[in-house]
Amino acid sequence: MSILKPTRRLVVAGLGASGLGVAGGGLRRARAASPAVPSSPVALNVVDVAGQLQLTQRAMDEFVKANPKLVSRITYSQAPAPELPGKIKAQQAANRVDIDLVLTGTDALSAGIDQQMWIPVANGDYGDVLPDLGTIYSPGALKMQGMAQKQAVCVVFCPGGPLLEYMPDMVKTPPKTAQALLDWTRQHPKRFIYARPANSGPGRCWLMGLPYILGDTNPKDPKNGWAKTWEYLVEIGKNVEYYPTGTGAVMKELGEGSRDMTPTMTGWDINPRVLGVVPKEAEVGTIQGFHWVNDAQYMAVPKGVSDAKLAVLLRLIAYVLTPKAQATTWDKGYFYPGPAVKDVPLSMAPKDSQDAIGAYNRPFYDALIKDVPSETPLDAQLMVWAFDRWDKQVGARVGK
């Protein structure tokens, strides 16, 4: 979805089978079960379905440079999130997995959990290599790590959205309620836009944030608790021309002036303005009843990856979680703030990150993050179900 270019050791008490350590907020077995490092360097194939390369590639490249005996090179590629699970499942069925690491948001992660695709790297078996996740994360990132169900490792964090971004010269009186937004789209057909939630962070936040805004009966239950949300999405969809496949296309249209308003997130507000894709003067507001729906990105390892590569990948993930590497995830505001690990302030980030965020951040974000309730996204299986219903009931009925 990107519009851009592409150890600590766990100290455990007791080494026997009955030893216990804490990670991710729960008990885990303290085992040193990670596979041995290979005798010669391996080449890794990394696929990004979340625009995460912008945030973590610098750290991964540093790991390669510092560990020539472990990894010879990393090949990076990008793919749409909805397409990846099917591709990996086909490779696994053929016993020929050639994707070693997936950089993903909650979308492909959830689909992979639902289909049991991932090696459970965060289940506690690899505590001799990975840090104690329960102690290193910020509170929000720790909650998002729980969403991974031990199947992946959270490496970046964002408070999320849904915020409402608009061009002030075209939207003189920005809507403050869901009804006002619906009325505005009726008065200005085809000027409101958002991307397919299954492949868009802002689209997901919009989908999962509406039940809080609308006061639905159970914001965590899209099957039985979203009556108002599904009705609203269909109704507002009558005024939407089409749903792009990713957020990058949304921001391009907003910047070019062919659309006037879109749901957004902190990072998708800041970064496109840093890059000049969206004019700096674009404004952001909130809708009455708004709760943050947090977002995060993860590193996940498909089942079928060799032990030799898994040994290297575990060490790569551990490096990405160090404060030095985490400081680079501030980037240019793409996933603001970025670091999943606590105590990694902007002052630790590279100067270009400090300059960009200093110039384009919105001072009221910190107050919103502090004062507005924050929620975790839907559980994996329910998220997959919600995406499917949106595709069939909303996405397939554009303008109807």
Helices and strands as residue ranges (DSSP letters): E 20-23, E 26-29, E 42-48, H 53-66, E 71-78, G 81-83, H 84-93, E 101-104, H 106-114, H 133-136, H 139-147, E 153-161, E 163-166, H 178-187, G 197-199, H 201-214, H 227-237, H 247-256, E 261-264, H 266-275, E 283-285, E 292-300, H 307-320, H 323-327, G 328-330, E 338-339, G 346-348, H 351-360, H 364-371, E 374-375, H 380-389, I 390-394, G 395-397
